Amino acid sequence: MRTFFRKIAVRFRCRRLGLEFPLFCKVHGVKAPDFQGALAQSRAGDGLQLVHVPLETRPENVYVYSIELNRILGRLESGLSEKLVRAFGKGFCLDGRIENITGGPPSWKYFGCNLRILDTMTLMEPYLTEQTSAPDV
């Protein structure tokens, strides 16, 4: 019953903040070599997790994490991150998908990424159940 009321409260906060799912945006902070390498290996449709990890200089920081590559691709823009933290609370983890990869050599210097943010939290579940099951003896 508690989960039901939590979902109602989250929907109300999302509506009040103007968040309509799915959300479409781009990944920021992608110029670091490690993020560029991850973006070069990514494909449209790859599953993502958007995870709130507060930093000292950016308490609203939300990392974009690739499930397939097990790597961080970048972060969300601070205005959107702040709204998501206000709607879902600190430490949230939302699902997402890569819409398309932009840029890249030779026409652009850097790769970029457009993504779709979902209001679910289930894409990681298959990976979590694999790790938590008891080993066969």
CORLINKA-V86830 format. One record per helix or strand of 3 or more residues. SS is the DSSP state (@ for helix, = for strand). FROM is the first residue (numbers start at 1). LEN is the number of residues. If there is no record, write none. Layout:
((SS;FROM;LEN) (SS;FROM;LEN))
This chain:
((@;2;16) (=;23;4) (@;33;9) (=;47;6) (=;62;5) (=;71;5) (@;78;11) (=;93;11) (=;111;7) (@;125;8))
